[in-house]
Amino acid sequence: MHKIVLGLLVVFALMACNIPQKSQDNKVDVEASQSTDKMEWWRNDRFGMFIHFGLYSQCEGYWKDESIGGIGEWIFKHAKIPVDEYKELANTFTCENMDVDAWAKLAKESGMKYVVITTKHHDGFALFHSKVNDFNVVDATPYSKDIIAEFVEACRKYDLKIGFYYSQYQDWSYQGAGGNNWDKPYAWSKEGFKNYMDEKALPQVRELLTNYGKIDMIWFDTPGKMKKEESEAFLNLAKDVQPKIIVSGRVGNDVGDYVQMEDNDLPKRRPDFDWEAPVTMNHTWAYKRDDHHWKSAGYMLWQLTYSAAMGGNYLLNIGPKGDGSVPQESVNRLKVIGDWMKVNSEVIYEADPSPFVNAFNWGGITHKGNKLYLNITDWPKRQLSIFGLQNKVNKAYFLASGDAVETSREGEYLVLALPDEAPDRNATVVVLEIEGEPIVNQALVQKLDGQIILESELAENTTGRMTHFGSVKKWMKPKGKLAWDFEVTQAGKFKVEVITTGFKRMAWPEKPALWDGGHKVKIVVDEQEIKGEVDKDRTEKAPHDLYNDFKVAEMGTVTIKEAGRHHLELVAETIVNSNKAGLAVRMVRLVPSK
Ligand code: JFZ
């Protein structure tokens, strides 16, 4: 695997190009990510299990019989629970149905190669025996055994790499640490934070990285107002004690080893750096009794294969219940994923990402030697066409059955003839054996059905705003524009549609999505110009987006007279922002019209 990228390219990618969003403190230091081969196993393995478990798991989203909104592990903060009261949750922490061996076995059988477990989340409670702070599982609970020690042993048994989640900034039950703004004595303060780092956080990280043998990853999170020296203190400590450890980007201030995507958000263009997408199976990380928004196994297989195609890792979460048992809904889904992996895992492990930088709407491509794996999650009717693969295709067949797939060429498109029904309705793999290393035309090109899809994330974007789940986030003032160069293969007349989406926090399904309409824009296609209003003429289901639909605005028609390279710009003239969403453009779509 070669993923080492020129520093300049990464900087360009992060700044100039409109590629995936990270929170500001979640970028990666170019030299650090370049200098090492310690990332090798991580790039090869691609698939991990996240575990959110702690005192909060017992609440199941309820405090004193009241249902509390938001993600389960944040109940302490969302219900503004006084620290002394929250700490009483330790008294009932018996973990009577917990089997950490079963957790590790579940990860293994699902095809996961590493695990990341919450050793201490924002609540400050440690799942390990700490000598520096007694708010921990051994000293404060009836269970009284070191869960991390037990889990590490299980992971070794199943040959899983081990990652520790540690909330380094937020600690809601320690005076002066980050994040507590409801119980006065615990509020952040400058001196208090220093004391917290010296007396709790750094010593606990040292304990974690000293007492449990080799640890492969440390997953810091939500760096908040930490200064660069503070992030570096965690980084340096980790590297001192465990020289080969991988440190997550959320250690803050650009000093980590890789980028964590915003939770549940996947890029539309292949990044040129190491990244990982932490993903929930429903909305919450920690168990919530009322969260029934379970993703389907097929959807998660799309996320897994798509992440691999985009050169990233997929960290899929389980939230055990308060008694330690894993929700049956998670077990059932992981069984489907594990069964799929038994047949198809070669498309994930040690596979290179797609040779194409742009995403496909039918799935994703991974690459190994002379094989391209087409991981088809959205089954196309009868045929699938790929533009721009220059190599000769020697052989094409289904990975699972070995049955041949007929291929042909239509201009620069490679066309695969497919059966009406997907052989595997979740994800069917077609193997292309090609001549030589893949050579591809990276142009943004018209689809064979005639549509031209110009995603915001692929635009030259001078709005000053990033994208979030593919849509421009908080474009509130008519500044800047989105522009695309694209390749037309079938000239003609096109309807121009501007598609916007709302913004919805997935952890708050009860909160409505924010959306604004009524913006005035100008669309320029080569020399033609149309002006119109971006509103909601109709809605459409958004592929792969579980939270927001497409709001389609019809802007008029344009004629593109000749095949070849063309240019489109979307310029904002007035933007409405009364719902605080602004002009959330997801894409401009040109649809052939008679
Ligand atoms: C954090 C935690 O607050 C949360 O409880 C959970 O552990 C999750 C995995 O990580 O939440 C975040 C952190 C960063 C972003 C989003 C949610 N982000 O950068 O978009």
Residues whose N, C-alpha, C, O or C-beta is under 5 A from the ligand:
A	BS01	JFZ	S23 E73 D221 M261 E262 D263 P278 W285
